[in-house]
Amino acid sequence: VQLVESGGGLVQPGGSLRLSCAASGFAFSGYWMYWVRQAPGKGLEWVSAVNTAGGTTYYSDSVKGRFTISRDNAKNTLYLQMNSLKPEDTALYYCAKPIPGCSGIGCREHWGSWQTYDYWGQGTQVTVSA
């Protein structure tokens, strides 16, 4: 299994970025997929989730209305469009694959825990600063 995030960078407040996550080595279309982030000195924060077909999405309150998760199962790629970025969005962003049996809404209360995921990428840094 390999997950490779890209698209991060330095952006001014109010700006936009689009993150991508290229997945390989597993049946991507058969799993819900997630974006999580970790800011310096803080714990893991769940950001967004998307179901297998891409038609159902969930967002944390902190990003709702500003971020959009999507997936292209033909390309085995997960995306996160981030608009109206704020300094508090500064973090290392990871795409994450859930452990078998936890791919779906049933594990929602655990989406902010590393134990929910068995694979994640190296992360892509997003820095929002003037």
N, C-alpha and C positions, 0 to 999 in steps of 0.2 A: 504494500500500500504506500502510495506517495501522494502528498498534498503539497502543492507549491503555490504560495500566495505571491501576488505582485500588485503593483499599482499605488503603493503608499508614497508618501513624500511630505514635503513642507508646504503648507498652504495657509493663507491668511484667513482670519475669521470671516465667515460668510462664504467661503469658497467651496469648491466641490472636488471630489476625487471618486474614482471608480476602481474598486478592488476586484481582482480576479483570483480564482483558485482553480488550478488545473489538477484534476484528480486522476489517479490511475491505480491499477492493481486490485480493484474491487468493483462490484456491481453498483456503480454510482447511482444509476436510475432507481435502484431498489432501496435507497436510504434517504430519510430526511437528512438535510444538511444544515449546518449551523455556522454562524459567525460569532466569535467570542473575542474579548479584548482584555488586556491587562495593562493598566497604567503603572508607572513607576511607583513602587512601594505599596501597591494595592493588590487586592485579590482579583480572581477571575470574575469578569462580568459578562453575562450572556447578552448578546446584542440582537440577534435575529435568527429565525428559523424558517425553513421552507419545506413543504412536503415533497413527496417523490415526484409528482407531476409538475410541481411549480405553481399550482393554482391556489394554494393556501399558505399564507405567510403570517408570521408573528414577529412583533418587535417589542423591545423593552420600552418602558415609558420614556426613558432618557433620549431615545432616538426616533420615536414614533413621529411620523409626519415629515421627517427629514431624510431618512435612509430608506432604500428599497432593495430588497433581496430578490435575486432571480437565479435561474439555472438554465443551462442548455444541456440537456441529457445527450444530445447527439454529439456534443463536443466534450462531454464529461467536465464541464466547467461551471463553477459557482461564482456569482457576482454580488457585489454590494455597492450600490450607487449611494454616495454620501453627499448630501447637499446641506447648505446652511451650516457649515461646520463651525464648531465652537471650541475654544481652548480646552474645555473639559473632555473633548473627544480624543485628545492626545493619548495614544496608547499603541501597544503592539497588537495588531489584529491577526487573528488566526481563523482559518476555516477548520472545522472539526467534523470528524465522522463519529457517529454515536456507536456505542457498543451494541452488539446484537441484542434485541429485546428491548432496547431503549430508543428505537427509531420511531418517534411519534409523540403525540400529545400526552401520552400516559406518563412520561418522565419529565413533564414540564417543570415540576418543582425542583428538579435536579439539573436543569440546563446550565446553571451557573457553577457547576462543580466539575473539576477535571475528571472525576471518576465516571462521568457520563460518557466520556469519549475514549476511544482506544487509539485514535490516530489524529494528529494535527500537524500542520506544516511548521516551517521555521518562523512564520509570522512576517508581516510587513508593517513597517513603522509609519504611523500617521502622526504628524506633528502640526498642530494648529496654533500659529503664533503670528503676531504682527511684526 
